[in-house]
Each structure stands twice: as structure tokens, then as C-alpha cells.
Amino acid sequence: MGLWISLLSALISSFLSLAILSTVSAVILGRRRRRKAVGFFHPYTNDGGGGERVLWCAVKAIQEDYPDLDCAIFTGDDASPQSLAGRALDRFGVRLLRPPQVVRLYRRKWVEEHTYPRFTMIGQSLGSVYLSWEALCKFTPQVYFDTSGYAFTYPLARIFGCQVICYTHYPTISSDMVSRVLQFNSMYNNDALIANSPLLSRCKVVYYTLFSWLYGLVGSCAHLAMVNSSWTRSHIEKLWRIPQRIKRVYPPCDTSSLQMLPLERSVENPVFISVAQFRPEKAHTLQLEAFALVIERLKQDSLPRPKLQFVGGCRNKQDEARLQKLKDRSRELNIDNYVEFHRDVMYKDLVHLLGGAVAGLHSMVDEHFGIVVVEYMAAGVIPIANNSAGPKMDIISEEDGRRTGFLASDKEEYADAIRRVLKMPESERLAIATAAREHASRFSEGTFFNEFKAAVQPILAPKTSS
């Protein structure tokens, strides 16, 4: 027995020694082979959301100011340099100076939500380290640029000798999430089983507290952290504790082309639009239920019946299932004749849809910024957004004393706002749309490029001097 134990111990020691040696060798090789490039860690280049717009605008900005730096995209999608450049133009109107390099990743499943039915945050965070290991072993850039919020990858990137820059759209964990658990609120990120159990809720608070500490530790490894809103900045400063390295850079919003749309809209068949990925936190069901309330109450009025258009993308099968559930729910509410679904539309088609809408719905709680809310405003679409975080703190505010939109918290408030838009005189609608369009100018792509370039210059300029 003693002999077998000794052999087993020797085998385990040999395996661990080999694993450590392989790891050290990979890091040393990666550091020696560092490319004069910026590597963008963006595993999903097909999500069609605001994060993807930030990616392509960031690539373009670096191509403009640092032509000797290559730009590489770490992605799990089967994409070519030409297809990504074409997508940037077709979906977002961003014309890159040259196609980016593509580093294909094959272990993306380790950052997908369905891989971790429980302890999803820590699972995805540790999975991102594994995915980043694959990325950095294949291509080690001088600058590692995370545009998807995978903070747990930053220590690894620094071990590989990279400068670490990130553009953080929202904190992975926040005090608001902890508060909801303490208040026993059931949401997409707090299962009803846990919300209904004081014991499980306390255990989850402990889990969140430990995760917050880890998140702060890894986040502090960033050399530069750009954040997209006042709400995000307040949380990231509290968690990462590197205020001197945190810069608020509002995300790029397509205000110039959208501002070319005429403000006049059809009032005979008013259209309300909802632009968002079909993700659970976007709370599409709330919009459907609020719209159903409006349709029911309009039976007593002579107002025209509105139409609701959902426009969004699906990242995976889970999103596709959510989209189907929305279609089923619209039939259950008997409003399917008033609801349309537009999936994965091209940018020009999105602009066309926005040009026909009188108001736009947004219902995500604690939306970090809300690019779509700005796009509504630029297009002359009156925003009806959730009364929290980015839309409340940064976007929907008065423009020279004039209203620019509406804020709501539940389906009753959303229904009231929708009815108010339907009932208002055309002169009032035009006045709000005009003020909203003027207000949206402060979030333009031009503003993003200027602020982004100023933020990254201290990191990137030394890399290009020779």
C-alpha cells in the first residue's frame, strides 16, 4: 500500500510540475513574441448591441491615430477580417481604415451563461480567464483591450506583459445587486427560490461580498479603465479603488445620420419602437404588458391604435427562446395584431424603422448608459426609459428647461407615458422631439472619438515612439 501511495504522489507531483513548466513556458514565449498591436478581447462580435459599436469605433480611432499599431480581434465567431469590416459598416455605419486581424477562439462556451446554471458570475469570470489564456497564447499584443467586461482576465494579461485597457459598460457586481437580494426581490439575476428564502438570500449576500472583493482586486490591474456613464463610474471607483486611472467616456452614438431624419411622423398609425438585444435584463415582457394595458384602455377612446415594433439581435439559442416567448406572450395578451418583431436588421433598416416611430421604449433596470435612448432622441423619437442609472443620471434631462423624454418604473407608469404621447398635440410632440434631438448631440460619435483618443494617448503614445 505504501508503495502505491508513493507512486501516486510521485505521479501527481510530476503532473503538477509539468503543468507549471508548461504554463511558465507559454508565458515566457508569449512575452517574447509580443506583437506591436492592440488586441481587443471581444468574444461575441455578432451581438449587434452598443458594446459592439464601441468596439468598432475604438478600432477606427486607434487606426486613425496609430497607423503603425495593428488591431486584432479575439472572437469566438467564425469571421474573417473582411467580414468584420463589412459588419462594422453595414450594422453600425463605421468605416474602418483597414480590416482588423482575427484571432479565432474555440473555448467560448466557458463564458456562456448556460454553462453555469448556478454560481454563474464566478463561473463565467473564471471561464473568461481560460478563454483569455487561449487568446494570449495564440497572439500576445503589446496592449490588451477588453471591451466586454471580463475583468478577471486583466491579471493574466499583465503576466503576459501587456498594458491593460478596458472599456467597462457596467460592473459585473454592484451594491444595487446586493440590495435587491437583501430586499428579497426576484429578478433575472436573483432566482425566485433564493428571493423567497431568508437563509439562501444571506448565503448569496456572502457570495456577492466575496465576489466583490475579487472583482475589485482583478479590476485594479487595469492601467486605464474607461467607463460609459456616471452610474458605472461611481460603482467602478468604489470597487476597483483606482480613481486616478478611471475616465468617463460616453459611448459613441450615431447622432449625425439619425439627426437627418425628419421630425414629422404619422399620427394616424403611431409606431412605438423598442430596440434592444433579446436578453433577460432588457425586460421586454414589461413593455408588452404595458402596451397591452394601453390597447385595452384605448377601447374607451377615439385615439388611433398604435403599433409596437421590437427590434433586436439574438446571441445564442437562449435569446432565440426568449424571442419566441415574447411572440407567444403577445398572443396570450391578444395584441399580436399590434406587435411586430424585427430580428438582426441591417443598420439602414434600423434607421428606416426609427424614422417612422413617434416614441421608443427602454425598460432595463440599472441600464449602465443606454445608447439606444440617445439614438431615439437623435432620431426624433421620444424616449420612454427606465427611471434608473444611465437614462436617469446622464441622458433624459431638460434641455434649456424643455422636456426631452419620460421616465417610468413599472407597467402602469409605462402605460401612462405611452398614452400621454398618443394624446399630446402634434405641436407638443414636435417640441419634445426637437429638444431631445438637440440634447443628444452631446453624445455624438465625434465626442467619443475626441475623449477616447485623449484617454488612451498616455498608454499608446509611448508604444509608437521610436
VEXKE-19018 format. One line per field, with one value per residue (C-alpha): residue number from 1; residue in one letter; x, y, z. Coordinates in nm, 4 decimals, padded with zeros to 6 digits. Layout:
VEXKE-19018
resi: (NUM/...)
resn: (a/...)
u: (X/...)
v: (Y/...)
w: (Z/...)
This chain:
VEXKE-19018
resi: (1/2/3/4/5/6/7/8/9/10/11/12/13/14/15/16/17/18/19/20/21/22/23/24/25/26/27/28/29/30/31/32/33/34/35/36/37/38/39/40/41/42/43/44/45/46/47/48/49/50/51/52/53/54/55/56/57/58/59/60/61/62/63/64/65/66/67/68/69/70/71/72/73/74/75/76/77/78/79/80/81/82/83/84/85/86/87/88/89/90/91/92/93/94/95/96/97/98/99/100/101/102/103/104/105/106/107/108/109/110/111/112/113/114/115/116/117/118/119/120/121/122/123/124/125/126/127/128/129/130/131/132/133/134/135/136/137/138/139/140/141/142/143/144/145/146/147/148/149/150/151/152/153/154/155/156/157/158/159/160/161/162/163/164/165/166/167/168/169/170/171/172/173/174/175/176/177/178/179/180/181/182/183/184/185/186/187/188/189/190/191/192/193/194/195/196/197/198/199/200/201/202/203/204/205/206/207/208/209/210/211/212/213/214/215/216/217/218/219/220/221/222/223/224/225/226/227/228/229/230/231/232/233/234/235/236/237/238/239/240/241/242/243/244/245/246/247/248/249/250/251/252/253/254/255/256/257/258/259/260/261/262/263/264/265/266/267/268/269/270/271/272/273/274/275/276/277/278/279/280/281/282/283/284/285/286/287/288/289/290/291/292/293/294/295/296/297/298/299/300/301/302/303/304/305/306/307/308/309/310/311/312/313/314/315/316/317/318/319/320/321/322/323/324/325/326/327/328/329/330/331/332/333/334/335/336/337/338/339/340/341/342/343/344/345/346/347/348/349/350/351/352/353/354/355/356/357/358/359/360/361/362/363/364/365/366/367/368/369/370/371/372/373/374/375/376/377/378/379/380/381/382/383/384/385/386/387/388/389/390/391/392/393/394/395/396/397/398/399/400/401/402/403/404/405/406/407/408/409/410/411/412/413/414/415/416/417/418/419/420/421/422/423/424/425/426/427/428/429/430/431/432/433/434/435/436/437/438/439/440/441/442/443/444/445/446/447/448/449/450/451/452/453/454/455/456/457/458/459/460/461/462/463/464/465/466)
resn: (m/g/l/w/i/s/l/l/s/a/l/i/s/s/f/l/s/l/a/i/l/s/t/v/s/a/v/i/l/g/r/r/r/r/r/k/a/v/g/f/f/h/p/y/t/n/d/g/g/g/g/e/r/v/l/w/c/a/v/k/a/i/q/e/d/y/p/d/l/d/c/a/i/f/t/g/d/d/a/s/p/q/s/l/a/g/r/a/l/d/r/f/g/v/r/l/l/r/p/p/q/v/v/r/l/y/r/r/k/w/v/e/e/h/t/y/p/r/f/t/m/i/g/q/s/l/g/s/v/y/l/s/w/e/a/l/c/k/f/t/p/q/v/y/f/d/t/s/g/y/a/f/t/y/p/l/a/r/i/f/g/c/q/v/i/c/y/t/h/y/p/t/i/s/s/d/m/v/s/r/v/l/q/f/n/s/m/y/n/n/d/a/l/i/a/n/s/p/l/l/s/r/c/k/v/v/y/y/t/l/f/s/w/l/y/g/l/v/g/s/c/a/h/l/a/m/v/n/s/s/w/t/r/s/h/i/e/k/l/w/r/i/p/q/r/i/k/r/v/y/p/p/c/d/t/s/s/l/q/m/l/p/l/e/r/s/v/e/n/p/v/f/i/s/v/a/q/f/r/p/e/k/a/h/t/l/q/l/e/a/f/a/l/v/i/e/r/l/k/q/d/s/l/p/r/p/k/l/q/f/v/g/g/c/r/n/k/q/d/e/a/r/l/q/k/l/k/d/r/s/r/e/l/n/i/d/n/y/v/e/f/h/r/d/v/m/y/k/d/l/v/h/l/l/g/g/a/v/a/g/l/h/s/m/v/d/e/h/f/g/i/v/v/v/e/y/m/a/a/g/v/i/p/i/a/n/n/s/a/g/p/k/m/d/i/i/s/e/e/d/g/r/r/t/g/f/l/a/s/d/k/e/e/y/a/d/a/i/r/r/v/l/k/m/p/e/s/e/r/l/a/i/a/t/a/a/r/e/h/a/s/r/f/s/e/g/t/f/f/n/e/f/k/a/a/v/q/p/i/l/a/p/k/t/s/s)
u: (00.0000/00.2828/00.4465/00.1252/00.0830/00.4413/00.3914/00.0665/00.2308/00.5209/00.2780/00.0778/00.3961/00.5237/00.1937/00.1850/00.5487/00.4795/00.1699/00.3613/00.6529/00.4172/00.2418/00.5662/00.6983/00.3822/00.4031/00.7735/00.7123/00.4171/00.6153/00.8949/00.6547/00.4526/00.3222/00.3116/-00.0632/-00.3758/-00.5697/-00.9417/-01.0925/-01.4482/-01.5668/-01.9030/-01.8741/-02.2285/-02.4354/-02.5379/-02.5557/-02.3958/-02.0886/-02.0143/-02.0460/-01.7875/-01.5567/-01.5601/-01.5333/-01.2375/-01.0674/-01.1223/-00.9897/-00.6675/-00.6254/-00.6554/-00.4053/-00.1689/-00.1344/00.1729/-00.0276/-00.2164/-00.5627/-00.6564/-00.9960/-01.0172/-01.3527/-01.5314/-01.7206/-01.6268/-01.5319/-01.2764/-01.1108/-01.3233/-01.6497/-01.5867/-01.5014/-01.8162/-02.0239/-01.8899/-02.0061/-02.3356/-02.4597/-02.3144/-02.2066/-01.8431/-01.5940/-01.2632/-00.9428/-00.8407/-00.9790/-00.8622/-00.6738/-00.8884/-00.7802/-01.0382/-01.1202/-01.2642/-01.3330/-01.6049/-01.8509/-01.6669/-01.8018/-02.1574/-02.4349/-02.5914/-02.2627/-02.3151/-02.6742/-02.5554/-02.2796/-02.2985/-02.0891/-01.7868/-01.8189/-01.8189/-01.5407/-01.3104/-01.4121/-01.3042/-00.9536/-00.9383/-01.0609/-00.8117/-00.5339/-00.6208/-00.6232/-00.2911/-00.1136/-00.2203/-00.1488/00.0181/-00.0298/00.1511/-00.1875/-00.4707/-00.8035/-01.1116/-01.4366/-01.6693/-01.6276/-01.4091/-01.2099/-01.0799/-00.8592/-00.6565/-00.4038/-00.3326/-00.2794/-00.0335/00.1531/00.1915/00.3476/00.0547/-00.0629/-00.4271/-00.7022/-01.0716/-01.3964/-01.6420/-02.0108/-02.1294/-01.9835/-02.0200/-02.1303/-02.2753/-02.4201/-02.7614/-02.7494/-02.6677/-02.9527/-03.2052/-03.1006/-03.1337/-03.4798/-03.5809/-03.6552/-03.6851/-03.5231/-03.3398/-03.0229/-03.1953/-03.3948/-03.7366/-03.6255/-03.3497/-03.5630/-03.8224/-03.5685/-03.4025/-03.1315/-03.0444/-03.0541/-02.7997/-02.5767/-02.5997/-02.5016/-02.1883/-02.1177/-02.1674/-01.9431/-01.6584/-01.7053/-01.6996/-01.3627/-01.2207/-01.3696/-01.2079/-00.8727/-00.8621/-01.0122/-00.7355/-00.4906/-00.6116/-00.3707/-00.6646/-01.0345/-01.2814/-01.6427/-01.9539/-02.1601/-02.1731/-02.3518/-02.0861/-01.8045/-01.9413/-01.9581/-01.6226/-01.4434/-01.5884/-01.4965/-01.1621/-01.0255/-00.8139/-00.9937/-00.6906/-00.6989/-01.0735/-01.2069/-01.5699/-01.6071/-01.9652/-02.0195/-02.0457/-02.3998/-02.4950/-02.6450/-02.5330/-02.7108/-03.0136/-03.0487/-03.1088/-03.4426/-03.7469/-03.9241/-04.2712/-04.4268/-04.7534/-05.0119/-05.2804/-05.0845/-04.8442/-04.5495/-04.3670/-04.0309/-03.8174/-03.4553/-03.2599/-03.0988/-03.3334/-03.1614/-03.3391/-03.2303/-03.3895/-03.7337/-03.9258/-04.2173/-04.2805/-04.3137/-04.5586/-04.7741/-04.7709/-04.8655/-05.1494/-05.2802/-05.2768/-05.4636/-05.7262/-05.7770/-05.7925/-06.1166/-06.2843/-06.1084/-06.1243/-05.7451/-05.5743/-05.4416/-05.0625/-04.8174/-04.5208/-04.2084/-03.9417/-03.6019/-03.3065/-03.0478/-03.0066/-02.6651/-02.7499/-03.0285/-03.1311/-03.2001/-03.3905/-03.6058/-03.6747/-03.7822/-04.0242/-04.1668/-04.2298/-04.4200/-04.6222/-04.6883/-04.8164/-05.0720/-05.1716/-05.2338/-05.4338/-05.2147/-05.0242/-05.2018/-05.0406/-04.6897/-04.4053/-04.0693/-03.7604/-03.4546/-03.0929/-03.1804/-02.9182/-02.8259/-03.0023/-03.3204/-03.2933/-03.2643/-03.5736/-03.7697/-03.6594/-03.7674/-04.1242/-04.1579/-04.3081/-04.1638/-03.9170/-03.9346/-03.6495/-03.7118/-03.3840/-03.3344/-02.9938/-02.9012/-02.5405/-02.5799/-02.8398/-02.7069/-03.0427/-03.2088/-02.9714/-03.0384/-03.4108/-03.3564/-03.1302/-03.3857/-03.6661/-03.8190/-03.9439/-03.7769/-03.9731/-03.6946/-03.6462/-03.6149/-03.2684/-02.8936/-02.7755/-03.1031/-03.1893/-02.8435/-02.6934/-02.9430/-03.3035/-03.2640/-03.4016/-03.2529/-03.2741/-03.5757/-03.7525/-03.8636/-03.6620/-03.8450/-04.0177/-03.9014/-04.1035/-04.0595/-04.3470/-04.6029/-04.8591/-04.6123/-04.5053/-04.8673/-04.9372/-04.6365/-04.7428/-05.0965/-04.9583/-04.7604/-05.0670/-05.2839/-05.0448/-05.0946/-04.8565/-04.7005/-04.6082/-04.4656/-04.2522/-04.1301/-04.0165/-03.8608/-03.6700/-03.5350/-03.4400/-03.2511/-03.0542/-02.9729/-02.8460/-02.5688/-02.3516/-02.3269/-02.2126/-01.9504/-01.7312/-01.7363/-01.6495/-01.3527/-01.2104/-01.2486/-01.1372/-00.8199/-00.7331/-00.7797/-00.5650/-00.2878/-00.0749/-00.0840/-00.0439/00.1867/00.4953/00.4356/00.4695/00.7698/01.0970)
v: (00.0000/00.2360/00.1729/00.2611/00.5820/00.6802/00.6115/00.8085/01.1013/01.0954/01.0864/01.3818/01.5789/01.5096/01.6160/01.9395/02.0131/01.9571/02.1797/02.4591/02.4265/02.4387/02.7443/02.9294/02.8372/02.9652/03.2959/03.3423/03.2604/03.4969/03.7827/03.7316/03.7223/04.0276/04.1978/04.5688/04.5566/04.6230/04.3050/04.3567/04.0871/04.0729/03.7079/03.7991/04.0151/03.9412/04.0777/04.3929/04.5991/04.9174/04.7263/04.6208/04.9808/05.0812/04.8077/04.9263/05.2937/05.2136/05.0187/05.3055/05.5621/05.3653/05.3093/05.6838/05.7974/05.4980/05.3569/05.1515/04.9578/04.6569/04.5873/04.2267/04.0972/03.7983/03.6441/03.3123/03.3824/03.2266/03.5571/03.6916/04.0368/04.1393/04.0149/04.2047/04.5244/04.4799/04.4189/04.7348/04.9340/04.7583/04.7294/05.0463/05.2746/05.2644/05.2513/05.1051/05.2218/04.8592/04.5191/04.4040/04.0827/03.7990/03.5587/03.2792/03.1420/02.7923/02.7844/03.0471/02.8077/02.8680/03.2249/03.1399/03.1742/02.8320/02.6595/02.7647/02.7121/02.8062/03.0461/03.1967/03.5084/03.3324/03.0556/03.2955/03.5018/03.2020/03.0762/03.4095/03.3526/03.0194/03.1843/03.4686/03.2123/03.0664/03.4173/03.5324/03.2068/03.2469/03.6199/03.8355/04.2088/04.4964/04.6329/04.4111/04.5933/04.4401/04.5753/04.3109/04.3428/04.0406/04.1935/03.8593/03.8403/04.1516/03.9860/03.7229/03.9884/04.1666/03.8410/03.8153/04.1624/04.3539/04.7020/04.6614/04.8961/04.8344/04.9975/04.8945/04.9172/04.8028/04.6449/04.2680/04.3148/04.6239/04.7378/04.7567/04.3819/04.3154/04.5432/04.3515/04.0250/04.1795/04.3071/03.9592/04.0969/03.8385/03.9400/03.7862/03.7675/03.6660/03.3450/03.3356/03.0335/03.2434/03.5563/03.3620/03.2143/03.4338/03.1694/03.1367/03.5141/03.5551/03.2933/03.4798/03.8050/03.6321/03.5038/03.8525/04.0066/03.7665/03.8142/04.1939/04.1680/03.9514/04.1779/04.4806/04.3016/04.1986/04.5261/04.7242/04.5579/04.7826/05.0567/05.2548/05.1954/05.3867/05.3777/05.4756/05.6690/05.8451/05.5446/05.2997/05.5294/05.5576/05.1782/05.1043/05.3667/05.2135/04.8565/04.8939/05.1843/05.3319/05.6644/05.8244/05.5595/05.5788/05.8041/05.8570/05.8402/05.8407/05.5674/05.6603/05.7239/05.7668/06.1115/06.2696/06.0379/05.9966/06.3735/06.3878/06.2115/06.4395/06.5048/06.4755/06.1326/05.9613/06.0191/05.8131/05.4922/05.5831/05.3463/05.2786/05.1087/04.9018/04.8468/04.6020/04.2615/03.9844/03.9398/03.8799/04.2080/04.4123/04.3335/04.3123/04.1413/04.4538/04.6524/04.4016/04.4095/04.7901/04.8051/04.5587/04.7919/05.0784/04.8799/04.7788/05.1349/05.2748/05.0848/05.3684/05.6403/05.7536/05.7601/05.5644/05.2200/05.2224/04.9574/04.8245/04.7162/04.5075/04.5324/04.3323/04.0605/03.7098/03.5999/03.2354/02.9779/03.1185/03.4573/03.2868/03.1093/03.4431/03.5929/03.3067/03.3501/03.7174/03.6221/03.3699/03.6275/03.8809/03.6227/03.5460/03.9191/03.9380/04.2130/04.0158/04.2178/04.5304/04.3914/04.3274/04.1582/04.2504/04.0362/04.1123/04.4014/04.5893/04.9385/05.1096/04.9186/05.0227/05.3873/05.3429/05.1970/05.4749/05.7296/05.6041/05.5891/05.8535/05.7129/05.4490/05.2128/05.1137/04.9128/04.7729/04.8439/04.9997/05.0293/05.1447/05.4067/05.3444/05.4136/05.3288/05.6024/05.8570/05.7125/05.7529/06.1180/06.1860/06.0277/06.2462/05.9505/06.0489/05.8166/05.6398/05.4884/05.3204/05.5595/05.4445/05.4610/05.5970/05.7232/05.8977/06.0312/06.1192/06.1189/06.2231/06.5670/06.9036/07.0906/07.4628/07.3965/07.1802/06.8186/06.5592/06.2379/06.0348/05.8054/05.5112/05.2281/04.9796/04.8809/05.1319/05.4192/05.2954/05.2680/05.6210/05.7570/05.5795/05.7195/06.0654/06.0539/05.9329/06.2113/06.5050/06.7605/06.7349/07.0692/06.9335/06.6128/06.8128/07.0399/06.7424/06.5685/06.8855/06.9319/06.5646/06.5836/06.8871/06.7160/06.4023/06.5973/06.5811/06.2023/06.2012/05.9771/06.2841/06.3470/05.9823/05.9910/06.3038/06.1790/05.8241/05.9399/06.1718/05.8885/05.6276/05.8624/05.8240/05.4442/05.4146/05.7049/05.5539/05.2368/05.4159/05.6343/05.5027)
w: (00.0000/00.0934/-00.2442/-00.4328/-00.2317/-00.3081/-00.6789/-00.6826/-00.5036/-00.7483/-01.0428/-00.9099/-00.8387/-01.1893/-01.3430/-01.1436/-01.2251/-01.5950/-01.5831/-01.4087/-01.6505/-01.9500/-01.8087/-01.7409/-02.0844/-02.2535/-02.0652/-02.1462/-02.5122/-02.5235/-02.3694/-02.6210/-02.9139/-02.8185/-03.1311/-03.1933/-03.1791/-02.9782/-02.9092/-02.8496/-02.6284/-02.7622/-02.7787/-02.9356/-03.2475/-03.3573/-03.0675/-03.2519/-02.9326/-02.8063/-02.6920/-03.0481/-03.1679/-02.9050/-03.0350/-03.3955/-03.3069/-03.0787/-03.3588/-03.6007/-03.3527/-03.2997/-03.6746/-03.7303/-03.4656/-03.4516/-03.8060/-03.7094/-03.4477/-03.5784/-03.4398/-03.3669/-03.2578/-03.0216/-03.1130/-03.0907/-03.4125/-03.7459/-03.9041/-04.1473/-04.1442/-04.4421/-04.2900/-03.9643/-04.1520/-04.3580/-04.0474/-03.8822/-04.1843/-04.2523/-03.8928/-03.7403/-04.0224/-03.9014/-04.1893/-04.0701/-04.2365/-04.2909/-04.1892/-03.8442/-03.7801/-03.6449/-03.3712/-03.3577/-03.0125/-02.9697/-02.5955/-02.5820/-02.4213/-02.0928/-02.0738/-02.1758/-01.9225/-01.9766/-01.8869/-01.5238/-01.4018/-01.0509/-00.9402/-01.2865/-01.2169/-01.0740/-01.3332/-01.6271/-01.4683/-01.4236/-01.7667/-01.9153/-01.7762/-01.9574/-02.2790/-02.2399/-02.1907/-02.5309/-02.6818/-02.5382/-02.6204/-02.9832/-03.0126/-02.7485/-02.8163/-02.6516/-02.5459/-02.4257/-02.4678/-02.3051/-02.4464/-02.2996/-01.9235/-01.8450/-01.5591/-01.4323/-01.7437/-01.6524/-01.4160/-01.6823/-01.9485/-01.7204/-01.6590/-02.0375/-02.0313/-02.1816/-02.0997/-01.9981/-02.1141/-02.0702/-02.1667/-01.8967/-01.9805/-01.6379/-01.3240/-01.3008/-00.9394/-00.7747/-00.4444/-00.6147/-00.6781/-00.3133/-00.2041/-00.4132/-00.2523/00.0932/-00.0010/-00.1313/-00.4803/-00.7582/-01.0885/-01.3841/-01.1689/-00.8435/-00.8708/-00.7002/-00.4973/-00.3395/-00.3088/-00.1081/00.1323/00.4020/00.4536/00.0849/00.0474/00.3274/00.1670/-00.1622/00.0090/00.1408/-00.2112/-00.3580/-00.0904/-00.1652/-00.5385/-00.4961/-00.3225/-00.6008/-00.8688/-00.7089/-00.6915/-01.0589/-01.1815/-01.0150/-01.2586/-01.5423/-01.6488/-01.7873/-01.7234/-01.9362/-01.8199/-02.0087/-01.7550/-01.4198/-01.2685/-01.3872/-01.2753/-00.9223/-00.8853/-01.0502/-00.8400/-00.5257/-00.6266/-00.8047/-00.5989/-00.8793/-00.9352/-01.0996/-01.3748/-01.4412/-01.7179/-01.8112/-02.1883/-02.3094/-02.5719/-02.9408/-03.0501/-03.4129/-03.3810/-03.7110/-03.9562/-03.7305/-03.6978/-04.0728/-04.0277/-04.0491/-03.7193/-03.8716/-03.8158/-03.8995/-03.6271/-03.7990/-03.7313/-03.4497/-03.4055/-03.0800/-03.1157/-02.8779/-02.9816/-02.7644/-02.7753/-02.6678/-02.3322/-01.9991/-01.8387/-02.1182/-01.9694/-02.2972/-02.1245/-01.9166/-02.2377/-02.3822/-02.0711/-02.0572/-02.4245/-02.3635/-02.0915/-02.3400/-02.6068/-02.3502/-02.2280/-02.5815/-02.6367/-02.4491/-02.6545/-03.0137/-03.0377/-03.3188/-03.2313/-03.2029/-03.3182/-03.1188/-03.3070/-03.1311/-03.2997/-03.1701/-03.2101/-03.0706/-02.9458/-02.8900/-02.8548/-02.5175/-02.6774/-02.9582/-02.6992/-02.5259/-02.8577/-02.9161/-02.5644/-02.6404/-02.9539/-02.7533/-02.4823/-02.7352/-02.8499/-02.4903/-02.4355/-02.7605/-02.9002/-03.1656/-03.4370/-03.2937/-03.2414/-03.4882/-03.4351/-03.6390/-03.5760/-03.6749/-03.9039/-04.1037/-03.9919/-04.2817/-04.1958/-03.8311/-03.9367/-04.1536/-03.8609/-03.6262/-03.8851/-03.8587/-03.4796/-03.2513/-02.9274/-02.8128/-02.5142/-02.2849/-01.9669/-01.8341/-01.4644/-01.3903/-01.7572/-01.7282/-02.0021/-02.2684/-02.6179/-02.7684/-02.5616/-02.7166/-03.0621/-03.0026/-02.9155/-03.2148/-03.4464/-03.3099/-03.1245/-02.7785/-02.5242/-02.2500/-02.0384/-01.7036/-01.4119/-01.3024/-01.3685/-01.7063/-01.8556/-01.5285/-01.4364/-01.7759/-02.0621/-02.0019/-01.8523/-01.9503/-02.2468/-02.1682/-01.9488/-02.2085/-02.1634/-02.3583/-02.2659/-01.9963/-01.7152/-01.5824/-01.3318/-01.3762/-01.6373/-01.5101/-01.5476/-01.8912/-02.0000/-01.8738/-02.0662/-02.3865/-02.3562/-02.2876/-02.6135/-02.8004/-02.6593/-02.6900/-02.9694/-03.2618/-03.1640/-02.8204/-02.9670/-03.2090/-02.9293/-02.7171/-03.0184/-03.1101/-02.7556/-02.7369/-03.0671/-02.9504/-02.6204/-02.7971/-02.9707/-02.6587/-02.7016/-03.0653/-03.2245/-03.2686/-02.8943/-02.8293/-03.0676/-02.9050/-02.5478/-02.6321/-02.8066/-02.5190/-02.2672/-02.4462/-02.5570/-02.2397/-02.2839/-02.6594/-02.7440/-02.5747/-02.7712/-03.1024/-03.0248/-03.1559)
